[in-house]
Amino acid sequence: MDAIDRKILTILQENADIAVADLARAVGLSPTPCWKRVQKLESAGVILGRVALVDPQKIGLGLTVFVSIETEDHSRPWLARFAAAVSAMPEVMDIYRMAGDVDYLLRVVVADTAAYDGFYQRLISAAPLKKVTSRFAMERVKASSAYRIPEAAIER
């Protein structure tokens, strides 16, 4: 990945709808080589997809909850069961396996506390859990889906 690839990634993270001609102009290439670089980044799995970012408040999903989970079972079968069940729950936006005093951290987005309670009931019946702690977000101060592309990204 060279400086042009990093610039392409930076621009596409801000606006994936940019025309190839405009993207090419912004990175100093002609359209065909620019498009080939985008395709190469996609085939390499660097670009995972292109999506529309939606404001959850405007679609009636006004409550974000960070859910910490502790378990006593760390076996592969338990994890497979837990991961399959939780991944299938549309309210779950992110699942992280953690180091430290919490085993898993979920970001859950729902309409309100009643919707969260319904989610919670399904969660605790999905797999044996030791402890579930819910932290309700009061305000989203910053949200970004764009990663800062490091200068030292792998050069090939």
Disulfide bonds with the S-S distance in Angstrom:
none
